[in-house]
Amino acid sequence: MSVVPSSHPLHLGGRRARGRLGDLVLHGVTLAAALAGVAVLVLIGLEVVEGSHRAFGRFGLHFLASSAWNPVKDVYGAWPYVYGTLVSSLLALAIATPLSIAIGLYLSELAPRGVRGAIGALVEMLAAIPSVVLGLWGILVLGPFVRAHVEPWLNHTLGFTRIFDGPYSGFGLLPAILILTIMIVPIVSSICRELFLAVPSELEEGALALGTTRWEMIRGVILPAARPGIAAAAILGLGRAVGEAIAVSQVIGNSNGGIARSLFAPSNTLASGIANEFQGATSKLQVSSLFYLATILLAIGLAVNLLAQLIVRRFEFRRTGVD
């Protein structure tokens, strides 16, 4: 009985056939997974837009500029929600970004080697805290602390700006901003740390060898090299803040009384407004108006993520020359 050697054309042909079949299966599975992700996004978008058609037909684009939200008279407008979303998210990002850069620099450049892992893990664990638990902490701890210490100090120091004026309550835009800051920091700081670690060590060592201080090396080498990535990380953090509902709704006060001129005043955001009112909606127009809010929120979220991807691609193009 003769044995066909492994190098025989019959064996080679069988292996090639199995390899082609494996390639086809791999291609089909990965393509199906990618198309499933796109299909989910499209279906969500269609459902949200379909649900908002009644309110869009009634109010049109004026819905974006109107400050009215009166379920009794069935009159609705999105501007207080949009305003609360933009103010809370952007101010939280303004606080969280420098903190995150500082954490990333400490963990990548300054912390002792034995400390980096422990502190990095603890910072990242902030992202694992459920938002409802963080909201409860905001009600029980952060809110009273803000009312007793932070708001009086801000009012005494910057009350002339009218942004930090009004009664102290511990519920309003300021606690919501601080909660969102806590939620953004672990995301942005983790990305920043990886960006700083990705800077070639030859550049850092060369700068130090030329006589620069560590701060001058960080300012002149690390931060410029990582600047586009930091911008993309900040925008991703903004996307996280814009879509947060539960924790924000627990501390923001949930007021539909128009624009909150002071950060001490109760307010609302797109996400918290939908979460608070959808189950208790009393008319089809109110439900449709909430879907309209969801459409606006979805558009903002998609725009933020597309902007982050655009920044990353432009950075890659400048670095490699390949679009």
Buried (B, 14 or more C-beta within 10 A) or exposed (E): EEEEEEEEEEEEEEEEEEEEEEEEEEEEEEEEEEEEEEEEEEEEBEEBBEBBEBBBEBBEEEBBEBBBBEBEEEBBBBBBBBBBBBBBBBBBBEBBBEBBBEBBBBBBBEBEEEEBEEBBEEBBEBBEBEBEEBBBBBBEEBBEBBBEEBBBEBBEEEBEEEBBBBEBBBBBBBBBBBBBBBBBBBBBBBBBBBBBBEBEEEBBEEBBEEEBEBEEBBEEBBBEBBEBBBBBBBBBBBBBBBBBBBBBBBBBBBBBEBEBEBBBBBBBBBBBBBBBBBEEBEEEBBBBBBBBBBBBBBEBBEEBBEBBEEBBEBBEEEEEEEE
